[in-house]
Amino acid sequence: MPKQSTRHSYKSRRERNDAAGRRAKQILFFAILLGLILILRNWREHWAYLETYFNGL
């Protein structure tokens, strides 16, 4: 069996998948947070739209 290089830290498939999953969760969390901030920033416009949209029902 050849000696493994100590220069690189090799990761197993499980470790790579865990890192990718963690990254995806962080991106999703910050995207939802950004969406909420954008909605709350212009909440009067969104409320006026919903009020006029559902007024005719």
N, C-alpha and C positions, 0 to 999 in steps of 0.2 A: 504494500500500500504506500503510495507516494506521500511525502510529507506536505501537509497543508501550509500554504504561505501564511505567515503571521503579519504581513503588511496590511491585509484587508480583513475586515471583520465580516465574515459571511453570515447571512441570516437565513433561517429556514423559511419554508413557504408560509408556515403559520405566523412567524414573526413579521414577514412582509405583509401578509393579509391583515394582521392586527394593526400595523402602522397605517395601511391604506384605509382601513375602516375608521380609525381614529381621525384621520385627515378628512374623510368624507363627512363624518359627524360634525367636525368643527366648521367646515364650509357650510353645511346645511344650517347649523345653529346661527352663524353670522349672517347668512342670507335671510333667514327668518327675522332676525333682530333688525337688520337693515330695512326690510319690508315694513315692519311695525313702526320703525322710526319715521319712514317716509309717509305712512298712513297717518300717524299721529301729528306729524308736522303740518299737514294740510287737512286736519279733521273737519274743519268747517265746510270746506269744498266738498268733501266726501259725504258729509251729513246732508248738505243741500241737494246733492245729486240723488241720494237715496230718498230724501223727502219728496222730491218732485217725481221720481221714478215710481214710487209706491203710492203716490197721492191719487192716481187715477184708478186704482184697483178697488 
